[in-house]
């Protein structure tokens, strides 16, 4: 799966436990009618992927949805979800435009648009 949005927050890499588990969080804001703030975790060697990005950049992030079950000492079962990133790439604003269409300033202006052409025999 992939999500796109603007980077709102880039967290510091944090280490947990004696085995050196590393985690870094990035929050992106989606661009839709009701923008969402998604907290995406990068873990272990993937934490370094975020180094070359900064707040405000438009990105596309490859994600996996993770879920786990936890049973409390009292026997109550709870479920937790997380969004884990495994790839991140910068979105170029011009990438969203169709590259096959040249810019409007490369077309010559048409002066005789409403004049009828006798050679034009198309029925419509």
N, C-alpha and C positions, 0 to 999 in steps of 0.2 A: 504494500500500500504506500501511497505518497500523500503528503500534505504540503500546501503552499501557503506562504504568508510572509509577513514582515517580522524580523527579529525584534522583540521588545526587550528581552533580558538575556544576558549570557552569564551564567553562574561560574564560579571558580570550581576547579576539579577538587573533589574531596575524596579522602581515603577512609575506608571503614574496616575495622577488624584487624587482626594480626596477619591475615593473608594478603593485605594490601589491595582489597577490592576498591576500584576507582569509579567515581560517578560524577557526571557533569550535566547540569540541567540548562536547557535553552527554552525560553518561552517565545512562541510566535503568535502573532495576531492574524487570523484569517481575514480575507477580504470578501465578505458576503453581506447579505442584508442584515444579519445579526452576527457581527464578528465574534469569533471565539478566541479565547486565550488558552493555547495548548502548551502544557508543560511536557517537554520531550526530554527523556533521559538518554544520555550517551554513556556507555559503560566500558570499562577496561581500556583496550587500545583505541576504541572509537572516540574517547574523550579528546584526543588530539585533533580530530577532524574539525573541531570548532575553532581552533586557533586562528585560522585565516579569515574569519568572519567578524563582522561588527554589528552593533545595534543599528537598526534602521534599514538593513539590507533585505531585499526580497530573496527568498530562498525556497527551494523544493527539497523536502526531506523524505528519504525512504524510511519507513517505520514498520515495526512489528507491534501488534497489540499483545500484551502479556497479562495474564490473570492468574491469581493463586487463591487457594482456600486456606484459611487459618482457623483452627479450633482453639478457643480460649481454655484455660484451666477449668472453667465452670461448664465446659461442654458446648458453649455457644459458637456456632459457625459463622464466620464472616468471609467476605470475598473482596479482594483488592484488584484493581486494574492499573496498568501503567502503559505508557506509550514509549517504546524504545527505538531510538534512531540508530540507523546503521550506515546512512549515507546522507550527505548534505551538499547541495550545489547552489550556486548563485544563479538567480534568474535575471537575465539581461532584459531591460524594458523593451528593447527592439525585438527581442525574441518572440514576443507576443504578436507581432505584426506579421502579415503574410509577406515573405521575402520575394515572392514571385511578382508582386505588384510594385512597379517603380514609384518613387515619390511623385506627387502631383506636379511639381515644378519641372518635371522632365517631359511633359506633354505640351505640344504646341496648342495655342488657343484656337478655337474654332469661331469664325466670324459669321459664316453663312449657315448656321444651324437650322433655321426655319425655311430656307429656300428649298424649293423642290428641285430634284435632279431628274431630268428626263431619262437618264440612263438607269435610274432606279426603278426596276420593274417588280420589286417584291410586293406581294399582295397585302402586306401588313405594315 
